[in-house]
């Protein structure tokens, strides 16, 4: 066979240019590097997640997987309600300290975020206990199911890793974040295999899921401590009041982002909980499977958002508002193209994925998957809007958008779920995504390009 030499005069120079650009300190290049690190870990996670999802669905069946999904949704809703997005505060308020070399001030900031994480656990534990009591005494759960759900919720709350995540991203160590996040699918896969031999039921799978989250959190804290032990030193916790005085608007920013995350989290878990409560566990299971697959694609959007948010804060701290706007225009064009491609992937591969992963009894989830794919594509197109608003405002605009989006979704859910069950629940998410996208576009034009604050 003749040697392939036709591209040798073009490919090496092109590859050198790509490597030089990727190694540069240009904002888009840094975003690309960070994103590649995260995707490399998520690539492993995506493959493993399909494997352990297939094992769970085929082992538990539609109804059993529905009960499993209900407990996952309850625990997820409580965790999102109680936990703070501390990493956003570390990036938002810590970028200036980091670039100016103010280590003590950065340490005090991180200590406040750490204390908010502890407060979130305590609040979440109280909510989990109350929810379990209500569901056991007034709902359809027996005492054993309630205890399992309670323990799973506490494990999720204890697996807090937002603050160390922020420290790693502040240092551009997305590679280490990737390693810590990859622990989740690896431990979950190992746990799922063990469950098949030891305890192939809902409780066994919940133990595997909880252990993976706790292991990842431990890795985040260890890696962050190794990268910046001064910032994470416990002595800074003695000066948390000073940090609250120094960082104007910090407590408000944490409260606003927590409320926004809580609203988004509860609204995202509401369809599964309502389907399980008012339709059937099987309907909840079908919706959860379709939602899980669509979220696997949405993880790419989340990675882009995290990488972009980190870089927008660094650009704002070093280059000012004009540099931030220039970067945002570039990333918006990339997001539109990627969102369109995601939609095509869901439509073309959705049904084969369902059959391969869960079997023929779950093919009824395909229409739900397509609709949720539309919502995922819309979210991807708008993925840069929220990071830009958080980097350039005090967070209230994002909170208002999330409140409005949640209200629209819940209103659509109330209207459409009784008519079309899981399909109606999916359309409520797609409708809310479209509305939030349009409102976010207007908000970015006003607050970022228009230079107003809010």
C-alpha positions in Angstrom: 0.0 0.0 0.0 1.3 3.4 -0.9 2.3 5.7 2.0 0.0 8.5 2.8 2.1 11.6 2.1 -0.4 14.0 0.5 -1.0 15.9 3.8 2.5 16.0 5.2 3.2 19.5 3.8 0.0 20.9 5.4 -0.8 18.9 8.5 2.3 19.5 10.6 2.2 23.3 10.3 -1.5 23.2 11.0 -1.0 21.0 14.0 1.8 23.3 15.3 -0.5 26.3 14.9 -3.2 24.5 16.8 -0.8 23.5 19.6 0.6 27.0 19.8 -2.9 28.5 20.0 -4.0 26.0 22.6 -1.0 26.7 24.8 -1.5 30.5 24.6 -3.2 32.7 27.2 -5.9 33.9 25.0 -9.3 33.6 26.8 -10.9 31.3 24.1 -7.8 29.1 24.2 -8.0 28.9 28.0 -11.7 28.0 27.8 -10.9 25.3 25.2 -8.1 23.9 27.4 -10.3 23.8 30.5 -13.2 22.3 28.5 -11.0 19.6 27.0 -9.9 18.6 30.5 -13.4 18.4 31.8 -14.7 16.6 28.7 -11.9 14.0 29.0 -13.2 13.1 32.4 -16.8 13.3 31.3 -16.1 11.1 28.3 -15.2 8.3 30.7 -18.2 9.2 32.9 -20.6 9.2 29.9 -19.6 5.7 28.9 -19.8 4.4 32.5 -23.0 6.2 33.2 -24.7 4.4 30.2 -23.4 1.1 31.5 -24.6 1.5 35.1 -27.9 3.1 33.9 -28.5 0.0 31.7 -27.8 -2.3 34.6 -30.2 -0.4 36.9 -33.0 -0.2 34.4 -32.8 -3.9 33.4 -32.4 -5.1 37.0 -35.2 -3.0 38.5 -37.7 -2.9 35.6 -40.0 0.0 34.8 -41.8 0.2 38.2 -38.7 -0.6 40.3 -36.7 2.0 38.4 -39.6 4.4 39.0 -39.3 4.0 42.8 -35.5 4.4 42.5 -36.0 7.6 40.5 -38.4 9.0 43.1 -35.9 8.7 45.9 -33.1 10.1 43.7 -35.3 13.1 42.8 -36.3 13.7 46.5 -32.6 13.6 47.6 -31.5 15.8 44.6 -34.2 18.3 45.3 -33.3 18.6 49.0 -29.6 18.9 48.2 -30.2 21.6 45.6 -32.5 23.5 48.0 -30.0 23.5 50.8 -26.5 23.7 49.2 -24.9 26.9 48.1 -23.0 27.4 44.8 -20.0 28.5 46.8 -17.7 28.0 43.8 -19.4 30.9 42.0 -18.7 33.2 45.0 -15.0 32.0 45.1 -14.7 33.0 41.4 -16.8 36.1 41.6 -15.1 37.7 44.6 -11.8 35.8 44.7 -10.5 36.5 41.1 -9.4 40.0 42.1 -7.6 38.8 45.3 -6.0 36.0 43.4 -4.5 38.3 40.7 -3.5 40.8 43.3 -1.8 38.2 45.5 -4.0 38.9 48.5 -3.7 35.4 50.0 -5.2 36.3 53.5 -8.2 38.0 52.0 -8.8 35.1 49.7 -8.5 32.7 52.6 -11.1 34.7 54.6 -13.5 34.6 51.5 -13.1 30.8 51.2 -13.7 30.3 54.9 -17.0 32.1 54.7 -18.0 29.9 51.7 -17.0 26.8 53.8 -19.2 27.9 56.7 -22.1 28.4 54.3 -21.6 24.8 53.1 -21.9 23.6 56.7 -25.0 25.6 57.2 -26.5 24.1 54.0 -26.0 20.6 55.4 -27.8 21.4 58.6 -30.7 23.0 56.9 -30.9 20.2 54.4 -30.9 17.5 57.1 -33.8 19.2 58.8 -35.7 19.3 55.5 -34.9 15.7 54.7 -36.2 14.6 58.1 -39.4 16.5 57.7 -40.0 15.3 54.2 -39.4 11.7 55.2 -41.9 11.9 58.1 -44.6 13.4 55.9 -44.1 10.8 53.1 -44.2 7.9 55.6 -47.2 9.0 57.6 -49.3 10.7 54.8 -47.8 9.3 51.6 -47.3 5.9 50.0 -43.9 5.1 51.5 -43.3 2.5 54.2 -40.9 3.0 57.1 -38.0 1.2 55.5 -38.3 3.2 52.2 -38.4 6.4 54.2 -35.3 5.5 56.2 -33.4 4.6 53.0 -34.5 7.9 51.4 -33.4 9.9 54.5 -30.0 8.3 54.6 -29.5 8.9 50.8 -30.4 12.5 51.2 -28.0 13.0 54.1 -25.2 11.4 52.0 -25.8 13.8 49.2 -25.8 16.8 51.6 -22.5 15.6 53.2 -20.9 15.3 49.7 -20.5 19.1 49.5 -17.6 20.1 47.2 -18.5 23.5 45.8 -15.9 25.5 47.7 -12.9 23.3 46.8 -14.2 23.2 43.3 -14.0 27.0 43.2 -10.5 27.0 44.6 -9.3 24.6 41.9 -10.9 26.6 39.1 -9.5 29.9 40.5 -6.1 28.3 39.9 -7.1 27.1 36.4 -6.7 23.5 37.7 -9.6 22.1 35.7 -7.5 19.0 35.2 -7.7 18.2 38.9 -11.4 19.0 39.0 -11.8 16.5 36.2 -10.0 13.8 38.2 -12.2 14.4 41.2 -15.4 14.4 39.2 -14.4 11.2 37.3 -14.4 9.4 40.7 -18.3 9.5 40.6 -18.8 7.3 37.6 -15.9 5.0 38.5 -17.1 4.3 42.0 -20.7 4.1 40.9 -19.9 1.5 38.2 -17.9 -0.5 40.7 -20.8 -0.2 43.2 -23.3 -1.2 40.6 -21.4 -4.4 39.8 -21.2 -5.2 43.5 -24.9 -4.6 43.8 -25.7 -7.2 41.2 -24.0 -9.9 43.3 -24.8 -8.7 46.8 -28.1 -6.7 46.9 -29.8 -6.2 43.5 -32.6 -3.9 44.7 -33.3 -0.2 45.1 -31.4 0.1 48.4 -28.3 -1.5 46.9 -28.3 0.9 44.0 -28.8 3.9 46.3 -25.8 2.8 48.4 -23.7 2.8 45.2 -24.9 6.2 44.1 -24.3 7.7 47.6 -20.8 6.2 48.0 -19.7 7.7 44.6 -20.8 11.2 45.6 -19.0 11.0 49.0 -15.8 9.7 47.4 -15.8 12.5 44.8 -16.3 15.2 47.6 -13.3 13.8 49.6 -11.1 13.9 46.4 -12.1 17.6 45.8 -11.1 18.7 49.3 -7.8 16.8 49.2 -6.8 18.1 45.8 -7.8 21.7 46.6 -5.8 21.5 49.9 -2.7 20.3 48.0 -3.0 23.1 45.4 -3.6 26.0 47.9 -3.2 25.0 51.6 -2.9 28.6 52.6 -6.3 29.6 51.2 -8.0 26.6 52.8 -6.2 27.0 56.2 -8.7 26.7 59.1 -7.3 29.8 60.8 -9.2 31.9 58.3 -12.5 30.7 59.8 -11.8 32.8 62.9 -12.1 35.9 60.7 -15.3 35.2 58.8 -16.9 38.4 60.1 -14.1 40.4 58.6 -14.6 38.7 55.3 -18.3 39.6 55.3 -17.3 43.3 55.9 -14.6 43.2 53.2 -16.6 41.5 50.5 -19.5 43.8 49.9 -22.5 41.8 48.8 -21.0 38.4 49.4 -23.7 37.1 51.7 -26.3 38.5 49.4 -24.6 36.9 46.4 -24.5 33.5 48.1 -28.1 33.8 49.2 -29.2 34.8 45.7 -27.3 32.1 43.9 -28.6 29.5 46.4 -32.1 30.6 45.9 -31.7 30.5 42.2 -30.2 27.0 42.3 -32.9 25.9 44.7 -35.6 27.1 42.4 -34.0 25.5 39.3 -33.4 22.3 41.2 -36.8 21.9 42.7 -38.5 22.7 39.3 -36.2 20.1 37.6 -37.2 17.4 40.1 -40.9 18.3 40.2 -41.9 16.3 37.1 -40.6 13.0 38.5 -42.1 13.6 41.9 -45.5 14.6 40.5 -45.6 11.8 38.0 -44.8 9.3 40.8 -47.3 10.8 43.1 -50.3 11.4 40.7 -49.7 9.0 37.7 -47.5 6.0 38.5 -44.0 4.9 39.4 -43.7 3.5 35.9 -44.4 7.0 34.3 -41.9 8.5 36.7 -39.3 5.8 35.6 -39.8 6.5 31.9 -39.5 10.2 32.4 -36.4 9.8 34.6 -34.7 7.6 32.0 -35.3 10.1 29.2 -34.3 13.0 31.5 -31.1 11.2 32.5 -30.1 10.6 28.9 -30.9 14.2 27.9 -28.9 15.5 30.9 -26.0 13.4 29.8 -25.9 15.7 26.8 -26.7 18.7 28.9 -23.5 18.0 31.0 -21.6 19.2 28.0 -23.4 22.5 28.3 -22.7 22.6 32.0 -19.0 22.1 31.4 -19.0 25.0 28.9 -20.8 27.2 31.4 -18.3 26.4 34.2 -15.3 26.9 32.0 -16.8 30.1 30.5 -17.8 31.5 33.9 -14.3 31.0 35.3 -12.7 32.7 32.3 -15.3 35.6 32.2 -14.3 36.5 35.8 -10.6 36.4 35.0 -11.2 38.6 32.0 -13.3 41.0 34.0 -10.6 41.2 36.7 -7.8 41.8 34.2 -9.3 43.4 31.1 -12.5 45.1 32.2 -16.0 45.2 30.8 -15.1 45.6 27.1 -12.8 42.5 27.1 -15.7 40.6 28.8 -18.2 41.7 26.1 -15.7 40.7 23.3 -15.2 37.2 24.7 -19.0 36.8 25.2 -19.7 37.5 21.5 -17.2 34.8 20.5 -18.6 32.1 22.8 -22.2 32.8 21.8 -21.5 31.9 18.2 -19.9 28.6 19.3 -22.9 27.8 21.6 -25.5 28.2 18.8 -23.7 25.8 16.5 -23.3 23.2 19.3 -26.9 23.5 20.3 -28.1 22.7 16.8 -25.8 19.6 16.6 -27.1 18.3 20.0 -30.7 18.4 18.7 -29.8 16.3 15.7 -28.0 13.8 17.8 -31.0 13.3 20.1 -33.4 12.8 17.2 -31.2 10.4 15.3 -29.8 8.3 18.1 -32.5 8.6 20.8 -34.4 5.4 20.1 -31.4 3.2 19.5 -29.9 4.4 22.8 -33.1 3.6 24.7 -33.3 0.1 23.2 -29.6 -0.6 23.8 -29.5 0.8 27.4 -32.9 -0.1 28.9 -34.5 -2.6 26.5 -37.8 -2.5 24.6 -40.0 -1.9 27.6 -38.5 1.6 27.9 -39.0 2.6 24.2 -42.1 4.5 25.2 -39.8 7.2 26.6 -38.6 8.2 23.1 -41.1 11.0 22.6 -40.1 12.4 26.0 -36.4 12.1 25.1 -36.9 14.1 21.9 -38.8 16.9 23.6 -36.2 17.1 26.4 -33.5 17.1 23.7 -35.1 20.3 22.3 -34.9 21.8 25.8 -31.3 20.7 26.1 -30.4 22.3 22.7 -32.1 25.6 23.8 -30.3 25.6 27.1 -27.0 25.0 25.2 -27.6 28.0 22.9 -28.2 30.1 26.0 -25.4 28.6 28.0 -23.2 31.7 28.1 -26.0 34.1 29.2 -26.1 33.2 32.9 -22.3 33.2 33.4 -22.0 36.6 31.8 -24.8 38.0 34.0 -23.2 36.5 37.2 -19.8 37.9 36.2 -21.1 41.4 35.6 -24.0 41.9 38.0 -24.8 41.3 41.7 -26.9 38.2 40.8 -30.4 39.6 41.2 -31.0 39.5 37.5 -30.2 35.8 37.4 -32.4 35.1 40.3 -35.3 36.9 38.7 -34.8 34.9 35.5 -34.7 31.6 37.4 -37.8 32.6 39.4 -39.7 33.5 36.2 -38.5 30.3 34.5 -39.6 28.1 37.4 -43.0 29.8 37.5 -43.5 29.2 33.8 -42.4 25.6 34.1 -44.7 24.9 37.0 -47.6 26.6 35.4 -47.1 24.5 32.2 -46.6 21.4 34.3 -49.9 22.0 36.1 -51.7 22.5 32.7 -50.0 19.8 30.6 -49.3 16.9 33.0 -52.9 15.9 33.6 -53.5 15.9 29.8 -50.4 14.2 28.4 -48.6 12.8 31.6 -44.9 12.4 31.0 -45.0 14.0 27.5 -46.7 17.0 29.0 -44.1 17.2 31.7 -41.4 17.2 29.0 -43.1 20.1 27.1 -43.2 22.1 30.3 -39.4 22.0 30.5 -39.0 22.8 26.9 -41.4 25.8 27.1 -39.7 27.2 30.2 -36.2 26.8 28.5 -37.4 28.8 25.5 -38.8 31.5 27.7 -35.7 31.8 29.8 -33.5 31.9 26.7 -35.4 34.8 25.3 -35.4 36.7 28.6 -31.7 36.0 29.2 -30.8 37.4 25.8 -32.6 40.6 26.6 -30.9 40.8 30.0 -27.4 40.3 28.5 -28.0 43.1 26.1 -29.1 45.4 28.9 -26.7 44.5 31.7 -23.5 43.4 29.8 -23.6 45.2 26.5 -25.6 48.1 27.9 -23.2 48.5 31.0 -26.0 48.6 33.6 -25.8 46.8 36.9 -28.5 44.7 38.5 
